[in-house]
């Protein structure tokens, strides 16, 4: 399933975030199937310590992602669906 993942961290944790970010890249490189597949890379909200990315993930991959970042980064996974498929489903249900 596809998700938009909103992330946020405290500004004073920026050094910790960078350290964890580089470690995460290595972890994903080593075990790519363990973590969500990034469809739209991480983007930050200008001037803030929060942002989002779009991923495809299983519940196990979400759990691994959340666990990896626990303590420094808050993640919120929100399922997203294709609008076209919702419209098709709606029309079929009539």
RAZIDA-V488096 format. One record per run of one state. SS is the DSSP state (helix for helix, strand for strand, loop for the rest). FROM is the first residue (numbers start at 1). LEN is the number of residues. If there is no record, write none. Layout:
BEGIN
ss={SS,SS}
from={FROM,FROM}
len={LEN,LEN}
END
This chain:
BEGIN
ss={loop,strand,loop,helix,loop,helix,loop,strand,loop,strand,loop,helix,loop,strand,loop,helix,loop}
from={1,2,9,11,31,32,35,37,45,50,57,59,70,74,81,83,94}
len={1,7,2,20,1,3,2,8,5,7,2,11,4,7,2,11,1}
END
